[in-house]
Amino acid sequence: MADTVKTLGEIKSSCATDNGGADKYGKEIDRYISVVPSERQLKFSEFEYYNFIHFGINTMNNAEWGNGKEDISKFNPKKLDTDQWCRVLKETGSKGIIFTAKHHDGFCQWNTKYTDHSVMHTPFGKDIVAMLKKSCDKFGLKLGIYLSPWDRHEKTYGTEKYNDYFVSQLTELATNYGEIFCFWFDGACGEGPNGKKQVYDFERYYKVIREKQPQAVISICGPDIRWIGNEGGNVRESEWSVIPGSKAAVETVMEGSQKSESGAKELAEITNVTDDQGSREVISKYRDLIWSPAEADVSVTTGWFYHNNLYYLFRKKRSAKRLADIYFNTVGGNASLLLNVPPNKDGLIDEREIKTLRKFTKLIKEPFEKEITDFEISSVSAKGEKTQSKNDTIFFENDDFALKLKFSKKEEIRTFAISEDIRFSQRTEKFEIWAKKNGVYKLVSKNTVIGTKKIIRLEKAIVTDEAAFVFKQTRNNPAIKAVKCYK
C-alpha cells in the first residue's frame, strides 16, 4: 500500500480489513484477552519510574560483591542522609525507592534480632531501613525492599533452617516499617559459608508478604513483576505483559540471573533482547498464560555499588542521554524503569550522580513540556465517525479501525503517547500514525504493541490539523485509555 492516501477509508478498504491476516475474534482470542492484571499490578503500573539504592558494606570496600567475611566495623558513613537521597530522587520524577536491606554478603541494614552481622553492630549503629522509611514518607515516595535470598555469611545457608531464618527476617521487614510497596528478590543462588547451595522456599516467602503486606508487589523471583532479562536497560520492540507462565517462572529467572561478579558485568552489557515473550505465535502454544509486566533494572553506572576508581568513573559511566533513551524505551515501551543510584562512602548521593540525574531529568521532561489539548477525538469505521470523550476509555466497536484527532488549528507535533486500558488486557499488536497535509494523509510512524504506555518520538516534527491512529492488527477490539500529543 502507498504511504499516502486521500481518506482514512482508503486505508480501511486496502489493507485493514483482514486484521493483518490474523484472527480478530474467537475463543482463542478471548483466551488471550481474558488475562488481565491484578489490582496490585494495576496500581503498580502507575509507578513507571522508580529507583534502586545499592548501599552497604560493599560501598565501604569499593566492591560489587562481598563474600560474607567483611569486617563490618568499617561501616560508618558519617554523613549518611536519607533525606538527601529522597530529595534528589524525588526531583528526578521518581515515585519510589527499593533499598538493598541485605545483599549477597548477608550484611543487614535494619534492626534485626536474628544476626549480629548487621548495621546495629557497627560504629554507625542505626537502623537505615527505618531512617529511609521516614524520609520516603516525608518526600512522598514509596519504600520497597530488596532482600537477597543468597547469603554468603549466614551459617545455616544451604539447610532448611536458612528458610526459617529468611522468613523471620522477611517478617521483620514486612511488619515493622509500615507500608512497603515492593519486595524484590533476585535469582542469584551460590554457595554459602559451608559450601552448600540453598533451595529457596519462595512459596513460603510469598505467603508472608501476602499476609503482612497484601498490596505489595513481589518482583523478579515473584509472581507480580517480570525481569526484562538483562541489567543494561535493553527492551524488546514488542514487550508483552500477557506471556506463558513458564517464561516468568522462578527457575527461568534464576537460570538467567547473576552467578558470579563477572557474570553480573556481562548482564549489564547485553545490547540485544530477542526472546519473543508474548506474540500470538508464542502464546498459542501454551495454556498457562499470565499477566506479567516487565521491569528493566539498570544503574547510573554499570556498577551497582558506588565506586571511585578509573574503571567505573570513565569507561563505564552511563551518559544522561543514554539513560534518557532507556527511559523512553522502557516507560514508553510497556515496561517500568528501576534506575539504580548508589550513595558514596559518606552515605550521600555523590555530586557526579546528581549532575547526571539533573541532565537526565531535563531530557525526559522536554518532549512533554508543551502538550496539545485542543483537539476532538473520533472513532472511525467504514460507516462513518463517532465523537469520543478524551477522559474516558474508548471502546472500539466491531467495525472501528482508527482514532482520528482533529485539532482546532495546525499544530507542530513531535511526540505522541498512547495507552491501553490494561484492565481489559493488552490488545494492540500493530498500529500506525497518519497525518493530514495538503489534503492527503501521509504515514508518519509504524508501531507494534501499546500496553501501559507507548511513547512515539518522531524523527521529524509534523505540521497538521488532523492525525489518525490506525489499528492494523488487534486481539478483539482495542480499548484505549488515553491519547496525548506534544509540540
N, C-alpha and C positions, 0 to 999 in steps of 0.2 A: 504494500500500500504506500502511496505517496505521503510525504511528510507535510503536505499542505492540502487542506480541504476547504470548501466553501461553507459547509454547515456541519454541525455535530452529527446530524442524521447520516451523512456520508460515512462517518466512522462506524456508526452502528450497522449500516447496510453492507459495508465492505469487509469488515473483519471482526466485529464484536458479537456476532450472533451465535457463534459456536462455543463461547466461553473458552477460547484458546484451545479448542479441541478436547477439553476435559469436561467431565460431568459437573453440572452445577447443583443438581438436586438428586435426592435418592437416599436410601438407607445408609450407604457408606458415607456420604457427605454428612448426613445427620449424626453419624457416629463421631466424625471429626469435630463438628461444632458443638457437640454435647460436652466437650472437655472445656471447662471454664475455671477461672481462678477461685481459690478460697477467699473468704473475707480478709484474712490476714495477708494473703498475696496481693489482693486488690488494693489494700491500704498501703502495702509496701511499694507498689508500682508508682506511687506519688513521690517517692524519695528521689529517684533518678540519679542524683549525685550526692555522695557522702564520702567520708574519709576513714582510712585506716591510720592508726598510730602505732607503729612498732617502736617500742621503748623498753629497756630493761638492762639486765646485766651485760648483754651483748653491746649495748651502747657504750658502756664504760670500757669495754675491752676492744673497741673498734672492730667488732666481729659480726659476721652474719649468723653463724651457728655456734651455739655453746655446746659443750659436751656434758654438762651437769656437774662438772668438778670445779666450777669457778669459785673464786674467793669473793663471796658476796659482801665482805667488809669494804670492798672498793665502791660499793653502791652508795653514793652520797651526792646526788645532784642538788647543790646548794641553792640554786636559783629556780628550781622547778616551780612552774607557774601554770597550772591547768587553765586558769582564766585566760592567759595569753594564747594557749592552744585554741580555745574555743572562740576567742575574739578574732583571731587570724582566719580560722576556717569558716566561721560564720560570714566573714566579709567576702569569701570566695563563692558564696551561694550554697555551701554545704548544708545538709539537713540533719546529719548525724555523724557520730564517731564510733568506730569499732576499735576497741583498745586491746592490746596484747596482754591480757591479765596473766597469762602464762604461755611462754614459747616452749620450743622443744627442750631447752635446757632445764625446765622444771622450776625456774625461779618465779615465785608467786608474788604479785604486786597488790595484794589485799590482805586484810587481817584474817588469815586462815588459822584454824586451830589444829590442822591436820599435818603440818610440817613446820620445821624451823627454817626451811630453805625459802625464806620469804622476806619481803621488804621490812617487816616488823622486827627482824633480827639483823638489821643493817644500821649503820650510823644515821641513815635518813629516818628510819623508824616510823613512817607514816603510811596510812592506807591510801594508795594512789587511786584505786577504783572509787573510793568514797569522795576523794577530792575532785576527781573528774566528773562524777555524777553531779556534784553540787555546782560545778562550773557549767556543765551542759544545761542544767535546769535554769541557771542564771541567764544564759545566752540563747535559750530556746532551741537547743539541739537535743536529739535523742542519743542515748548511750547504748552501744552494743558491746558484746564481749566475745573476744577470741580466746578460747581455752584449748590449748594444744593437747590432743589425746596422747601424742607421743611425749614421753617424759624420760629424759636421759639421766635424771637424778634419782627419782623415786625407786627405792629398792624392791618394792612389790611389783614393779612393772614386769609384765610377762607372766603374771599369775592372775587368778580370778580376784584376788584381794585388791589388785590395782583398780578393777572396775568399781569396787566398793569405795576406794579412795577417791577416784574421779567423780563418782556420783555425790560423795559427801562434799567435795569442793564445789561442784556444779550447783548443789543445793544451796550452799552459802551464797554464791553469786546471784542465784535466782530468787533469793529470799531477802537479803539484807540491804539491797540497794535500790529499792523502788522499781519503777517500770524499766525494763530492758527491751529494746526494740528488735534485737537480733542476737542470736548465738551462732557463732561462726566456727565451724570445725573443718580443718583441712584434712587431707588424706594421707599425710606423712605417717609412716609406720616403720621405724627402725628398731635397732637393738637398744635395750635399756642397760643399766649398770651391771646386770647379771648376764648379759649376752643374749637374753631372750627377747623375742618379739611378742607384742600383745595382741590378743584377739579382743577388739573393742566391742562392747555391748551397746551399740548405738541405739537399739530399740529402748533399752533401759534409760539411756541419756535423754532420748526424746520424751519419754514418759514424764521425767522430772520437769522438763521445760513446759510441756503442755499443762501440767498440774500447777506449776508455780507461776508461769508467765504465758498464759494461753494466747495472748495477742502477739507474742514474739515469733518472728520467722526463724527457721533453722536453715542455715546456709551451707552450701557446698557439699559436705558429707551430711546431708539432711534433706528432708522431703519438700522444702519450700522454694529454695533458690538454687539455680544450677551454675556451676563454674563454667566459664567460657572455654577453658581448655588450655590457657597459656597465661603467662604473667607479664605480657607485653602490651595488653590492651587491644589486641587484634581480634576483630569480629568477622563474622560471616556476612556476605552480601545479603543473604536471606536468613535472618535469625528468627527461628520459630519458637513459640512457647508451648505449642502442642507437639509433644515428642513421645517416642516409646519410653516407657519407664526404665527399661534396661540401660538406656543411654545416660540416665542420671543416677543410676544405682551406685551405692557406696563403693562397691567393688570396682566399678568403672572409674570413679573419681580417684580412688587410691592407686589404681594402676597408672594413671597419668600424672600423679602428684609428685612432689619433691621426694627424692630418695637419698640425696646427698647434696652437699653445698654446690658442687659442680653442676649437678642436675638442675638445681634451682636457677643457676645462671642461664642454662640453656632454655628453660621455660620463659625467661624474661626476654629472650631474643628470637622467639618464634615469630615469623613475619607472615605466615600463611595459615589460615584455618580453613580446611577444605571439607571436613567431615560434615556431610549433609545430615542435619538433625531432624528435620520435620517436613520435608516436601511430601506431597501425596504419594510419590514413588516409594518413599521410605515407609511412611506410616501405614500404607495399605498392607504391609507385610506383618504388622504387629497388632495384637489385640489389647496390649497393656498401655494404652495411651494415657498420658498425664499432662497436667499443666505445670510447666517447669521453666519459668523465666530465667534468662541468662544474666549473669553478673561478670563484668570484666574487672579484675583487680590488677593494678599497676602502681608503680612507685614513681615519685618525682625524679629519683634516680633509679638505676637498676638494682641498687642495694635497698633492702627493706629497712635496715637499721642505719642510723647516721654514721657517716664515715668522713674522715678529714685527711684523706690521702689522695695522691695524684690520680690513681686509677678511677676512683669514683667522682672526683671533682671535675676532671676534664674529659676523659674518654667516655664515661658512662652517664653523664648528666643529660637528662631529657630537657629539650627546649620547651618554652611556653607554647610555641606553635605546634610542636609535636603533641603536647598534652591537649591542646585545643582540638586538634584533629581527632584525637582519641575520643574526646568528649562528644563531638558531632557524630562520630561513627557509632558510639555506644548509646548515649542518651537519645540520639537521633536515629537509632537503628534497632529499636526494640530490645535494648539491654540497659542495665544500670551500670554506673561507674563508681568503683570503690578506689579512690586515689589515696595512696599512702604518703603521709608527710611525717617523717621521723624527727623528733626532737633531738637536740645535741646533748653532750655530756652534762651541761649545766641544767638540763631539763627545760630548755626553751626551743621553740621553733626558730631555727637559725635565720639570720637576715638573708642569706643566699637563697633559701627556700621561699622566704616571704616575697622577695623580688620576683622569683619565677611565678609564684601564685598570683601576684598582682597583675603581671603581664597576661597570664593565662585567663584570669577573670575578665580582663578587658576584652580579650579576643573572643571569649564565648558569649559575652553580652552584646558585642557590637552588631551582630546580624539581627538582633531582636529589639533594638532601641527605638525603631520607627515602625510601629505596627500600623497597618492599614485596616481600619474598621468599618469604613463607609462603603459597604457593598451588600448586595442582595444575593442570596444563595437559592438555587433551584435544583431539584432533581429532574433529570432529563430522560425521557423514554421515547420510543418510536411514535407514541401518541401525542407527545407534547411535553410541557414543563409544569412543574408544581413548586410554588414557593415554599421554602423551608425556614424554620427558625434556626438561627445560629447558636442558640442557647440550649437546644435540646438535641438528643441523639437523633440522627437522620436514618430512618429505616427504609432501605430501598424496597420498592415493590418489584414484582417479578420481571417487569419489562424495563425497569430503570437501568441505565448503563453509565450515567455520568452525573457529576455535580457541576453546575455552571455558576460562576462567580461574576456578577455584573456590578462593576464599580461605578460610582457616581461621576467619576472623571477619569481621564487617562492617568495611570499610575506607573511609576518605575518600580518593578518588583525584582528583588534579588534573592529572597528566601521564602519558601513555603514550609508550613508544618501541618501535618495531618495526623489525627489519632483515631483509632477504632475504639468503640465501646467494648472493652475486653470482657465485660460481664456476659457478652454473647459470643465469646471465643474470638479467635483470630481467623479472619475470613478472606482477606485480600491476598492474592498470590501475585498478580501483576496489575499495574496501573500506569497511566501516562498523564502528563500535564500538557495541555494545549493552550495557546494564547492567540487571541484575535488581533490581526494587524492588517490595515488596508483592505478590510472586508473579507479576509480569509483567516482560517485557523492554521497555525503552524505548531508542529510538535516541538516542545522545548525540553522534555525530560521523560525518560523511561525508568521505571522502578519496579521492584518486586514487593516484598511484604510491608505491612504497616505495623500492626500491633499497638503497643502503648503509645509510641510516637515515631513518626518518620520526618526527619528534617531534610529538606531538599534545598541545597545551596546552588544556585545557578552560576555557571562559569561566566556568563554574561547576562546582565540585567535585561529584562524585557519591559517594554513600554506598551501598555494595553489598557483597555477599559472592560475587557471580558476574557476570562480564562476558564478552563474546564479540567476537572479530574475525570478521566475516562477509565473505567474499570474493565480490564481486558480478561481477567480470569479470577474467579472467586469461588469460595465454598459457600453455596447458598447465596443469599442477598447480603451485601455489605451493611454494617451498622456503624455509622461514622459519628464519633463523639465531637470532634472539633476540626475546623479548618482555619488556619491563620496565614496571613500574608504580611511581608515586611519589606520596606524600602531598602 
